Amino acid sequence: MAFDFDHDALHNQISRALGALPARVICAPQVEPLYDSVMRTVSRAVRDSFYRWNAVRSPLARLPLELLARCFTYPSLPDRILASHVCRSLRAAALSFPVVWSQLDFSDDVYPSKQALVLKAALTRSGQHPVRLSFHSSDATRTDWSAISAVIEQHLYHISALDWSSPTSNLRCFRPAPILEELKCDSPFVFPIDFLGGRVQKLRSLSIRDGVSFPSFCPALSTITTLTIDNLVLPRDAVGLGGLFDLCPFIQSLKLTRLSRACARLLPRRRAPRSLKEVNISTGVKDVNLIPHYLAWRTRHLQRVQISMPYIARLDLTELAEGVHTLSFALETLTVVVDGCCHYLTFKGYSRLQKSATLCNLEPALLSLRSLTIPGAVIDLLATRSLVLPSLEHLTVAIDRGRPRRDGVFGSETTLDKFAGRCPSLAVVIFDPGFLRHYHAFRREPFGESHPQHDAYVIGLKRTLHLPSAPWRAPAGVLSTRI
């Protein structure tokens, strides 16, 4: 496509400008400033003309800047930077709305040679808007950690969430961070006394990995409600761990995972704050018992407790299960509900013999037990023991996949009879369908007014069957076992 332009007006204007030059201008180099000025003017006029035409014709240019800015929040950081150089409309949307730069994610492949400059530019473009910053890098040689840490510290005043991972450098956080609520560090972290300016801030969630060093006093940590510490191996990785409840008096959720034997000894030894509602502690080291540590923290305000560790022979759970009203065995997890608090105890390699022994060892604490869930393979072991559950009302038997006939309940009519004979309050026995096709339920009620000593366990399909007071016959497809 070619256009025929009339250049006479421009030619005449340039001729008049050349004619007005002083007489001492006699060579071409002396005219270069005039030449450059003319070229800039012409180029600007042509560019402005095309921009006005594009503003009228282009659908993108007719979209509101607010909508364009909203679209900018979805691409990755490199794509946002590239898009801001496409045209005036996109650049105006990128620079006019700080929310475009409110989510910044850096990794090894994001501008590896100039990450500090790009980070500073992006944080500057965000203005005063709260920023969620994630910086993960495993390259200790190509990344200028000191420059990046300095940029982050300079902009701490408007960072609301910070996710940091560095193989060599500790994050510098000495300046106040008035809106910082979440801090996650996937590397060892040393907290100074003047962390976040040594003032009480708004930090609520803290997650540390591979090591932590707490001071004896730190005002900025006093507001934490959720604390997660992972993989503590050596004592130097858990400095100050014993004073955790003093540093965080309002903590609500505590998670300590992959504890070593040495670090488990450094856990707090006093009662937890009343604010603590959830506890999750775990270890993979054999013969490390975490339950006494939890019992030292235990309060009536706890609602959910998870403890994971290898099984320990002759493990004493009596104190933990005192007053239990709901007990459940599932795979490697023992669930104990006491006073509204659910305890999930996971023992690696938890066999059926160990489950049976655990239940029998807990007998002194099971006087108020009302609901029990056990695998079908365990009930035959319990039938041979002298376990007495005077308050048990509901029994749920979980059947393994593909082998219900091998479970003790189906193997003998007297197995369930023996166990139920030591549970005078037992009213309902439910067979958990597990991976079976139908839902089986047992209902135990008097079989007739004239023979109250005869009771019946009935397997119903997809529902619990209520026996009438008159003599009853099992319908087709329903198995009745009289005991």
C-alpha positions in Angstrom: 0.0 0.0 0.0 1.5 3.4 -1.1 0.3 6.9 -0.3 0.9 10.1 -2.5 1.7 13.0 -0.2 2.0 16.7 -1.0 5.4 17.7 0.3 5.3 21.3 -1.0 4.2 22.8 2.3 6.9 21.0 4.3 9.5 21.9 1.6 8.6 25.6 1.7 8.8 25.7 5.5 12.3 24.0 5.5 13.5 26.4 2.8 12.4 29.4 4.9 14.2 28.0 7.9 17.4 27.5 6.0 17.2 30.9 4.5 16.9 32.4 8.0 20.3 30.9 9.1 23.1 33.4 9.8 25.6 34.2 7.0 28.4 32.5 9.0 26.7 29.1 8.6 28.5 27.9 5.4 28.9 24.1 5.8 26.7 21.0 6.4 27.9 20.1 9.9 26.7 23.4 11.1 23.2 22.6 9.9 22.9 19.2 11.7 21.0 20.6 14.7 18.4 21.9 12.3 18.3 18.6 10.5 17.8 16.6 13.7 15.0 19.0 14.8 13.2 18.6 11.6 13.4 14.8 11.6 12.2 14.7 15.3 9.3 16.9 14.4 8.3 14.9 11.4 8.7 11.6 13.2 6.6 12.8 16.2 3.9 14.1 13.9 3.7 10.8 12.0 3.7 8.7 15.2 1.0 10.9 16.8 -1.1 10.6 13.7 -1.0 6.8 13.7 -1.6 6.7 17.4 -4.8 8.8 17.0 -5.9 6.5 14.2 -5.2 3.4 16.3 -7.1 4.9 19.3 -10.2 5.2 17.1 -9.9 1.9 15.2 -8.3 -0.6 17.6 -10.7 -2.5 19.9 -7.9 -2.8 22.5 -7.5 1.0 22.7 -11.2 1.4 23.3 -11.2 -0.8 26.4 -11.1 1.0 29.8 -7.7 1.1 31.4 -9.2 -0.5 34.6 -10.1 -3.6 32.5 -6.7 -3.7 30.9 -5.1 -3.5 34.3 -7.2 -6.3 35.5 -6.0 -8.5 32.6 -2.4 -7.6 33.5 -2.7 -9.4 36.9 -3.0 -12.9 35.3 0.2 -13.3 33.2 3.6 -14.1 34.8 5.9 -11.3 35.8 8.1 -11.5 32.6 5.0 -11.5 30.4 3.7 -8.4 32.3 6.9 -6.6 31.6 6.9 -7.5 27.9 3.3 -6.5 27.5 3.9 -3.1 29.0 6.2 -2.3 26.0 3.7 -3.3 23.3 1.7 -0.1 22.9 0.7 3.1 24.7 -2.6 1.7 26.0 -1.0 -1.4 27.6 1.8 0.7 29.0 -0.6 3.3 30.5 -2.6 0.5 32.1 0.6 -1.1 33.5 2.0 2.1 35.0 -1.3 3.7 36.1 -2.5 0.9 38.3 -0.2 -0.4 41.1 -2.4 -3.5 41.5 -0.7 -4.8 38.4 2.5 -5.3 40.4 0.9 -6.5 43.6 1.9 -10.2 43.0 5.5 -10.8 42.2 7.0 -14.2 41.7 10.7 -14.6 41.1 12.7 -17.8 40.4 15.9 -18.9 38.8 14.6 -18.4 35.2 13.2 -14.9 35.8 15.8 -12.4 34.6 18.7 -14.3 36.3 21.3 -11.7 35.4 19.4 -8.6 36.7 16.9 -9.8 39.3 17.8 -7.0 41.7 17.1 -4.3 39.1 13.8 -5.9 37.9 12.7 -6.4 41.5 13.4 -2.8 42.4 11.5 -1.6 39.3 8.5 -3.8 40.0 8.3 -2.8 43.6 8.6 0.9 42.6 5.7 0.5 40.1 3.5 -1.0 42.9 3.6 2.4 44.7 2.0 2.1 48.1 -0.1 -0.9 47.2 0.3 -4.1 49.3 2.5 -6.6 47.6 2.7 -10.4 47.9 6.4 -11.3 47.0 7.7 -14.8 46.3 11.5 -15.1 45.7 12.9 -18.7 45.2 16.3 -19.3 43.9 18.8 -22.2 44.3 21.7 -20.6 42.4 24.1 -19.3 44.9 26.6 -17.9 42.3 24.5 -16.0 39.8 22.1 -14.3 42.3 23.2 -11.1 44.0 21.6 -11.9 47.4 22.8 -8.9 49.2 21.4 -6.5 46.6 18.1 -8.4 46.5 17.8 -8.4 50.3 18.5 -4.7 50.4 15.8 -4.0 47.9 13.3 -6.1 49.9 14.2 -4.4 53.2 13.8 -1.0 51.5 10.2 -1.9 50.5 9.1 -3.8 53.6 6.7 -1.0 54.5 4.2 -2.2 51.8 4.9 -6.0 51.6 2.0 -8.0 53.0 3.3 -11.5 52.3 6.9 -12.7 51.8 8.0 -16.1 50.6 11.8 -16.4 50.6 14.2 -19.2 49.7 17.9 -18.7 49.6 20.7 -21.3 49.8 23.3 -18.9 51.4 21.8 -15.6 52.7 19.6 -14.7 55.6 16.9 -12.3 54.8 17.4 -8.8 56.4 14.3 -7.6 58.1 15.4 -4.8 60.5 13.0 -2.1 59.2 9.3 -1.9 60.3 6.8 -3.8 58.2 3.4 -2.4 59.3 1.3 -4.6 56.9 3.4 -7.8 56.8 1.1 -10.7 57.9 2.8 -13.8 56.3 6.4 -14.8 56.3 7.7 -18.1 54.8 11.4 -19.0 54.6 12.5 -22.3 53.1 16.0 -22.0 54.6 17.4 -21.5 58.1 16.4 -18.2 59.6 18.1 -16.3 62.5 15.7 -13.9 64.2 17.4 -10.8 65.8 15.9 -9.0 68.8 15.2 -6.0 66.5 13.4 -8.1 63.9 11.0 -5.8 62.0 12.3 -2.8 63.8 11.9 -4.4 67.2 8.3 -3.3 67.4 4.9 -5.1 67.6 3.7 -5.4 64.0 0.9 -7.5 62.3 2.8 -10.7 61.6 0.4 -13.6 61.9 1.8 -16.6 60.0 5.4 -17.8 60.2 6.8 -20.8 58.4 10.5 -21.8 58.7 12.4 -24.8 57.3 15.7 -26.5 58.0 16.6 -24.5 61.1 15.6 -21.5 63.3 17.2 -19.4 66.0 14.9 -17.5 68.3 16.0 -14.8 70.7 14.9 -14.7 74.3 12.7 -11.7 73.5 11.3 -10.3 70.3 8.2 -8.0 70.2 7.6 -8.6 66.4 7.0 -12.4 67.1 4.4 -11.8 69.8 1.5 -11.4 67.3 2.1 -14.8 65.6 -1.0 -17.1 65.5 0.2 -19.8 63.1 3.7 -21.2 63.3 5.2 -24.0 61.2 8.8 -25.3 61.6 10.0 -28.2 59.5 13.0 -30.5 59.5 14.9 -29.8 62.7 17.9 -32.1 62.9 20.7 -30.7 65.0 20.5 -28.8 68.3 21.9 -25.7 66.6 18.9 -25.9 64.2 16.5 -25.3 67.2 18.0 -22.5 69.2 15.5 -20.9 71.6 12.8 -23.5 70.8 12.0 -24.1 74.5 10.9 -20.5 74.9 8.4 -20.7 72.0 5.3 -20.1 74.1 6.8 -17.1 75.8 7.7 -15.5 72.4 4.3 -16.3 70.9 1.7 -15.9 73.7 -1.3 -15.8 71.3 -0.4 -18.7 69.1 -3.4 -20.7 67.8 -1.8 -23.3 65.5 1.6 -25.0 66.0 3.2 -27.4 63.5 6.6 -29.0 64.2 7.5 -31.7 61.7 10.4 -34.1 61.1 11.9 -33.6 64.6 15.1 -35.4 65.5 15.7 -36.9 68.9 18.0 -34.1 70.0 15.5 -31.4 68.9 12.6 -33.2 70.5 14.3 -32.7 73.8 14.4 -28.9 73.3 10.6 -28.6 73.0 8.8 -26.4 75.5 8.1 -28.1 78.9 5.3 -26.0 80.2 1.5 -25.7 79.6 0.6 -24.0 76.2 -1.2 -20.7 76.0 -5.0 -20.8 76.2 -5.1 -19.5 72.6 -3.6 -22.7 71.2 -6.3 -24.7 69.3 -4.3 -27.0 66.9 -1.1 -29.0 67.4 0.7 -31.1 64.7 4.1 -32.7 65.7 5.9 -35.5 64.0 9.1 -37.5 63.9 10.5 -40.3 61.8 13.1 -41.4 64.4 12.5 -44.8 66.2 11.8 -44.8 69.9 11.2 -41.1 70.1 8.0 -40.6 72.1 6.3 -37.2 71.4 3.3 -37.9 73.5 4.8 -36.8 76.9 5.8 -33.5 75.3 2.2 -32.9 74.1 0.8 -33.8 77.5 3.0 -31.1 79.1 1.3 -28.6 76.7 -2.3 -30.0 77.0 -5.1 -27.6 77.9 -8.9 -27.9 77.7 -8.9 -25.3 74.9 -7.2 -27.6 72.3 -9.5 -28.8 69.5 -7.3 -30.8 67.1 -4.1 -32.7 67.8 -2.0 -34.7 65.3 1.0 -36.7 66.4 2.9 -38.9 64.0 5.8 -41.2 65.0 7.0 -44.8 64.7 5.1 -47.3 66.9 6.7 -47.9 70.3 6.1 -51.2 72.1 4.2 -50.9 75.4 3.3 -47.3 74.6 1.2 -45.9 77.5 -1.7 -43.8 76.2 -3.8 -44.0 79.4 -3.3 -40.4 80.4 -4.0 -39.1 76.9 -7.2 -41.2 76.5 -8.6 -40.5 80.0 -12.3 -39.8 79.7 -12.4 -40.8 76.0 -15.9 -41.2 74.4 -14.9 -41.9 70.8 -12.1 -44.2 69.6 -11.3 -45.1 66.0 -8.7 -47.2 64.3 -8.0 -46.6 60.6 -5.0 -48.0 58.8 -2.1 -46.5 60.8 -4.1 -43.8 62.6 -5.7 -44.0 66.0 -8.3 -41.3 66.6 -9.1 -40.4 70.2 -11.8 -37.8 71.1 -11.7 -36.5 74.6 -13.7 -33.5 75.8 -14.3 -32.2 72.3 -10.6 -32.5 71.3 -9.8 -34.8 68.4 -6.4 -36.6 68.7 -5.0 -38.2 65.5 -2.2 -40.5 66.5 -0.3 -42.0 63.4 2.0 -44.9 64.1 4.1 -46.1 61.2 3.9 -49.9 60.8 0.8 -50.2 63.0 -0.2 -53.9 62.9 -3.5 -55.4 64.0 -1.8 -57.1 66.9 -0.5 -53.7 68.1 -3.9 -52.2 67.7 -5.5 -55.0 69.8 -2.8 -54.5 72.4 -3.3 -50.8 72.4 -7.0 -51.1 73.0 -6.5 -53.6 75.9 -3.9 -51.5 77.5 -6.3 -48.5 77.4 -9.0 -50.4 79.3 -8.7 -48.3 82.5 -9.4 -45.2 80.5 -12.3 -46.6 78.5 -15.0 -46.7 81.1 -16.9 -43.8 79.4 -16.2 -45.0 75.8 -19.4 -44.8 73.8 -18.3 -45.2 70.1 -15.6 -47.6 68.8 -14.4 -48.1 65.2 -12.0 -51.1 64.6 -10.9 -53.2 61.6 -12.7 -56.5 61.2 -9.4 -58.3 61.5 -8.9 -57.0 65.0 -12.3 -58.0 66.5 -11.4 -61.7 66.6 -8.3 -60.8 68.7 -10.4 -58.8 71.0 -12.9 -61.7 71.5 -10.1 -63.7 73.1 -9.2 -61.0 75.6 -11.0 -59.9 78.7 -11.7 -56.3 77.5 -14.8 -54.9 79.2 -16.5 -51.7 77.7 -19.5 -51.0 80.0 -20.6 -47.7 78.2 -20.0 -48.8 74.6 -23.1 -48.1 72.5 -21.9 -48.0 68.9 -19.5 -50.4 67.3 -18.2 -49.9 63.7 -16.3 -52.7 62.0 -14.2 -51.7 59.0 -13.9 -54.5 56.4 -10.8 -54.8 54.3 -11.0 -54.6 50.5 -11.7 -58.0 48.9 -11.4 -60.1 52.0 -14.5 -59.7 54.2 -14.8 -63.5 54.6 -11.4 -63.5 56.3 -12.4 -61.1 59.0 -13.2 -62.7 62.4 -16.8 -61.5 62.4 -17.7 -63.6 59.4 -15.6 -66.5 60.4 -17.5 -67.4 63.5 -20.9 -66.7 64.9 -19.5 -66.6 68.4 -16.8 -64.0 67.8 -19.2 -61.1 67.9 -21.1 -62.8 70.6 -18.1 -62.9 72.9 -17.2 -59.3 72.3 -20.7 -58.1 72.7 -21.2 -60.0 75.9 -18.7 -57.7 77.6 -20.5 -54.6 76.2 -23.9 -54.5 78.0 -24.9 -51.1 76.5 -24.1 -52.0 72.9 -27.0 -51.0 70.7 -25.7 -50.6 67.2 -23.1 -52.5 65.2 -22.3 -51.0 61.8 -20.2 -52.7 59.1 -18.4 -50.0 57.3 -18.9 -50.7 53.6 -15.4 -49.6 52.9 -14.9 -50.7 49.3 -17.9 -53.0 49.2 -20.9 -52.3 47.0 -23.6 -52.0 49.7 -23.9 -50.3 53.1 -24.3 -52.9 55.8 -25.7 -52.1 59.2 -26.3 -54.1 62.3 -29.1 -53.2 64.7 -29.4 -55.0 68.1 -32.8 -54.9 69.8 -35.0 -57.3 71.8 -36.3 -60.1 69.5 -39.6 -60.4 71.2 -41.4 -59.4 74.4 -41.7 -63.0 75.6 -38.1 -63.8 75.0 -36.1 -60.6 75.9 -32.9 -62.7 76.4 -32.8 -63.4 72.6 -31.1 -60.6 70.7 -30.3 -60.3 67.0 -27.7 -58.7 64.8 -29.1 -57.9 61.4 -27.2 -57.0 58.3 -29.4 -54.6 56.3 -28.8 -53.4 52.8 -28.2 -49.6 52.3 -30.0 -48.7 55.6 -30.3 -49.6 59.3 -33.2 -52.0 59.9 -35.4 -51.5 63.0 -36.8 -54.7 64.3 -40.5 -54.7 65.4 -41.4 -56.0 68.9 -43.2 -59.0 67.3 -41.2 -62.0 65.9 -39.5 -61.1 62.7 -38.1 -62.9 59.7 -35.1 -61.7 57.7 -36.2 -60.7 54.1 -34.3 -62.0 51.1 -30.8 -60.7 50.9 -30.5 -60.0 54.6 -28.4 -62.1 57.0 -29.6 -62.6 60.6 -27.4 -63.9 63.3 -29.1 -64.7 66.6 -26.9 -64.6 69.7 
